[in-house]
Amino acid sequence: MWLLQLMQEQHLADRMKAQGLLLEADDIYNPNRVSLKDAVGIFGGGCTGEIISPDGLILTNHHCGYGAIQQHSSVEHDYLTDGFWAKSRKEELPTPGLKFKFVERIVDVTDKVNNKVKSGEVKEEETFEYDFLKKLADEELKASDLNGKAGISAQALPFYAGNKFYLIYLKTYSDVRMVAAPPSSIGKFGGETDNWMWPRHTCDFSVFRIYADANGEPAEYNENNVPLKAKKHLAISLKGINEGDYAMIMGFPGSTNRYLTQSEVKQRMHSTNEPRIRIRGVRQDVLKKEMAASDKVRIQYASKYAGSSNYWKNSIGMNKAIIDNKVLETKAEQEAKFAAFAKAKGNTDYEKVVSEIDAAIEKSNPILYNYTCFREVFQGGIEFGTPYLILDKLKEAIKNKDK
């Protein structure tokens, strides 16, 4: 997984060209002119969507559009089962709450964060917290030339365990309408059995469209809104592909944790994945029984069940892959090599860094286990009272219990 803004610095474009890439780095990401980033955006809560027409047509996965398909479904119009296809733009379905975001630019703010730490304005550990990152993003946006423009927001995020901080400017469109979706028997073929498995055989797509005001700017739903005139779109080739053709994936795949220690990998297995597997398994058994007994309940809970089972299956597969691929043994070998390197260099700080991480992880294991159980049971596992169980509100309630 590579960051677009680092393509030049890390010589990624040179390596990609050696494999057959015909584009320049600036054709893929350029904050000052139209580039490929203007055809690839964030669909909904974090999926990737691609613009495939001059009129704002979005192609995304069926599982990414699943919540919207469920939102429009009823016993009378069961689009989950039967699929949906708008035969005209008048038939495209407004989807309240669904948004599409484009990345406008990505700015390195690492030096600014480090200066705040050095000056005592913030503690180093606080730079990972939501309050600090939100304040930083607000300050930078206010000082930016993008401030006040329609749909513009900013998000500050730590990368590489806090060694880098980037500010991401986003442009959000709030009128996104459903255009097409295959029946789940096709779009979700293989179900949970095939989820997170490759190679797989499924027709995992859905189609939406971005609408904007008459000036092409973001606007809430209005019947007078018009399809977005996209800055750039991806043309779909009908020529097919050949062996050895260059291919790459560009989008928003979440995050990776390549530099975890052996103790941190064990923590992921035992304090996060294992309780998640058990708790979600129980919840899904209950949901499956109730959904099988009623079409109304099946439709109402389809998206919630899919969301729950997604990382239930992921956690099962991750733990199995860690064992099958001997990840813990590999991490142990890497740590032994690092210890030998540190000793040879005579660097005592480096020599003890892994043991210090191990000690911290050992202390945090029961805390993370309990937190995972709390989150899975109360935040994700029950329907009633959910707004009152968000951690920030719970923390505030405990703090103000005597008031």
Buried (B, 14 or more C-beta within 10 A) or exposed (E): EEBBBBBEEEEBBEEBBEEEBEBEBBBBBBBEEEBBBBBBBBBBEEBBBBBBBBBBBBBBBBBBBBBBBBBBBEEEEBBBBEBBEBEEEEEBBBBEEBBBBBBBBBBBBBEBBBEBBEEEEBEEEEBEEEEBBEEBBBBBBEEBEBEEEBBBBBBBBBBEEEEBBBBBBBBBBBBBBBBBBBBBEBBBBEEBEBBBEEEEEBEBBBBBBBBBBEEBEBBEEEEEBBBBEBBBBBEEEEEEEEEEEEEEEBBBEEEEEEEBBBBBBBBBBBBBBBBBBBBBEEBBEEBBEEBEEEBEBBBBBBBBBBBBBBBBBBBBBBBEEBEEEEBBEEBEEBBEEBBEEBEEEEEEEBBEBBEEBBEEBEEBBEEBBEBBBBBBBBEBBEEEEEEEBEEEEBEEEEEEEEE
